Each structure stands twice: as C-alpha cells, then as structure tokens.
Amino acid sequence: METMINIGPLGTTDALCVAFTVLAWAVIGWVIEHPPASRPSVSLLMKEYRREWMRQFLTRQPRIFDASMIDSLRQGTAFFASASLIAIGGGIALIGNPAAVVGLAKDLTLPADATGLQLRVLLVIVFLANAVLKFIWSNRLFGYCAVMMAAVPNDPADPLAPHRAAQAGELNITAAISFNRGLHSIYFALGSLGWLLGPYVLIATTLLTSAMLIRREFASESRKVMLRVA
C-alpha cells in the first residue's frame, strides 16, 4: 500500500508530508501578516514604527542617521541574498553528484536512494530560491525608499514634505514585508532538511519551525518591549 502517489522513489507519505510543509509555510506567513486584531504580530507592530520613523525623519537635521539606517537595511538584504545563493549552489552541486551523501546515508542506515536524496535536497533549494527572490526585491524597494527619502523637502513646513515622507514609509514597509518573507523561507528551508531523515522527521521539523516563528511573532520578549507604552 506504499504507492497511491509516486514521485520517483517517494511514496504517498512523502508527498503528504511535503504538502503539509508547503501548507504550513503559506499559512504561517499569512497569519503573521494578517494577525488577529487583538494580538498583533511583531511584523505588524513594526509597520507603525516604520511610519513613525518617517514622521520623525521630517524634522531631523541633519538626516545622516536615516541614510545610514537605510544603507544598513540594504546591506542586510544583500547579505542574505548572497548567502542563499551560495547555499543554492551547494544544493545544486549535491544534486549533480549525490554519491558522497549516498555513502554517508548508508553509513547512518538512512534511505540511500540517489534520486530520493536529490528530491529531498530540491525542496530545500525551492525554499532558498524563493528567499533569494524576496531578498533581491526587498533590496530594490529599500533603494526606492532611499530615493523617496531624498525627495522629501528639507523644510518640514513644505506641503509636499509629509506626503513624500509617508510615501517613503510605505515603501519601507513593503520592503520589510518582502524581507520577512525571505527569512521565513530560509527558516522552512532549514526545517526541510529534516526530510533527509524521513517524512515523519520532516513533519516534526516543520512543526518546530512553525512554532518558533509563531513564538517570535506573538510571544517574544521583543514584542513585549514594542507594546510598552512608557
């Protein structure tokens, strides 16, 4: 009763576990971006802080600090994009020559089918590829935000200044959303490594990854700090 669904050497259990992982990734991302009104996520709270940043930016002279902050955010997106690309390269190399991993799997009495291992690594690469695309877009959006900030008139009394600052704030928020989505994909890429040990381990690592993300967004110390009024 192993093969109602076959993906090469993989069977129904593997297919269902992969579907569960992808569903968990999608649902967790949606919940974080659309939390209950009574319990906002860290990502949602940070949206208001980013808007407040642009309101303070209007009257800050000089604005060197703000330029440094945007540059730092762009460097972060570039770092994660580069790291993810390197990891993808390693994964592709592994798919092209799985002999070393097959030998290790045999030593550890794990499933040692070459095609099966390639498919398991491919899941990790798919998550990493999504992360790279999100980081690249985030980097570009932070660049747009920097240009918009430069377009804010120096005189806070200028009627155009609040509008331009608000536009910069929304671009900043959009860039942060894309960056967070990239990070979530990296988390699930790491969780997907559990599939190398079997489909049930994949379920366990997926649940662990989901729980970690939920805790950080809804029950972390950083969230408590953000919610403090005074």
N, C-alpha and C positions, 0 to 999 in steps of 0.2 A: 504494500500500500504506500510506497515511497513516492511515486511519480504521477500524481494527478497533474502537477505542473512540473516541467523540466526546464532548467536553464543550464544546458550542458550537463555537468556532473552534479548540479544542485537540484534539490527537490522542493516539494511543497513547503516544508518547514522553513527552508532558507528564504523562499520567495515571500512568505508571510512575515517573516522577521524583518526583511529588508523593507517591505511595505510599511510595517509598524514604525521603523526608524524614520523613514521619509515623512510619514504622517505626523510623528512626534515633532520632528523639526519644523514642519509647517504650522502645526497647532501652537507650539511654544512661541514661535515668532509672532503669530497673530495675537496671542494672549498678552504678550509683553507690549506690543504696540497698541492694543485695544483693551486695556485692563478695566476692571470694574470701577465705576466712578468712586466707590467707597474706599478703594485701595489702589491708588495709582502706582505704577511701576517706577523704578529709578529712571528709565528712559523717558517716561512721560514727565517726571519731575524736572529732568534736565532740560526739557524743552522750554520751560518757563525761565529757568536760569539763563539759558542762551538768549532769550528775548530781553531779559533784564540786563545782560551783558551789553547788548546793543543800545539799550536806553542809557546806561552809564557811559558807554563809548561816546555818545553825543557831546557830553560836556567835559570829557577827559582831555587834558592838554599837558604835554604832548601825547600823541596816540601810539607811542612806540611799543608800550606794553601789549596793546591789542594786535599790532602787527606781529609781534613775537609769538603771541598765542596762536594765531592762525598758522604761522610758519611751523610751530611745534605740532599742530594737528595734522598738517600736510606731511610732515616727516613721519608721523606715526602711521598714516595710511600707506606711505611709500614703503616703510619697513615691513609691514605685514604683507603687502602685495609681493615684495621681493622674497620674503621667507616662504610664502605659499607657493610661489613659482618654483623655488628650489625644491620644495617638498614634492611638487607635481613632477618635476624632472626625475627625482629619485624614484617615485612610484612608477613612472613610465619605464625607467630603466629596469625596474624589478619585473614589470610585466613582460618586457622583452627578453629577460634572462632570469627566469624564476628558479633555476637549478639550485642556487645557494639556499633559498628559502625552503625548497622542497627537501633538501638534505637535512636542514635544521628541523623541519616538521617531523621527519621520520625519526630523528633522534629523540624528539619530545613526544613521540607517539600521537601526533596530531594528524588530521587529514592531510595527505601529502599529494593530492592530485594537482598537477600543474595548472590546468585550466581553472579548477576551482579556486586556487590561490590567486590567479590573475583576476578573476571576477571579484573576489573579496577586496583586493587592492584597488580595483576600478571604482568601487563605491567610495572609498576614501578620496580618490582623485576627483570624482564628480563633486563632492562637497568642497574640496580645495579649489577647484576651478570656479565654482560659484563664489567662493570667498574672494578670489583674485578679481573677478569682475566687479564685485561690490566695492572692494578697496580702491580700484582704479577710478570708478565713478565717484566715490567719496572724495578722492584726492582732487579730482577735477572740480567738484562742487565747492570744496573749500577754496580752490583757486578763484572760482566765480565770486564767492563770498568776499575774498580779499579785495577783488576789483570793486565790488559794490561798496565795501567799506571805504575804499579810497575815493569813491564818488560822493561820499557824504560831505556836505559843505562844512567848513571849519566853524562857521558861525551857527551855534545851536538855534538862534532865532530865525534862521532862514527857513521859510515854509517847506522847502524841499528836504531839509535835514531829517526830520522824524520819519518821513516816508522812506527815504533811502536807507536809514538805519533799520527800519522794520523789514525792508526787503532783504538786507544783509542777514538779519536774524533768521528769517525763514529759510534762506539758502543754507545757513549754518545748521539749522535743524534738519533739513533734508540730507545734508552731507553726513550728519551724525547718524541718522537712521540707516543710511547705506553702510556706514562703518560698522554699526552694531550688527547688521545682518551678516556682514562678512565674518565678524567674530563668532556669531552663532554657528555659522557653517564650519568654522575651524573647530569649535567645541564638538560638533557632531562628527567631523572627520576623525577626531581623536577617539570618540566613542565607537565609531565604525570599525576601528582596529580590533574590537572585541570579536568581530565575525571571524577573524583568523583562528580563534579558539572554538568556534562553533556558533550555530544560530541562537542557542539559548544564552550564551555569553553576550551575544550582540544585544539581545533583549535587556539583559542586566545592565550593560554599559549605556544603552540608550536611556533607560530609566534613571541611572545615576547622573548622566549628563543633563537630562531634563530637570531632575530635582535640584541640581546645582544651579542651573540657570534661574529656576523659579525662586530659589532661596536668595540669590544675589539681587534679583529684581524686586522681590516683595518682602524679604525678611532679613536683609543685611544691615549691618551697623551703619554703612554709608547712607542707606535710605533713611534711617532714623535721624542722622545728622541733617540731611536735607529737609526733613519735616520740622525741625526745631524752629520755633517762631522767634525765640530770643535766648 
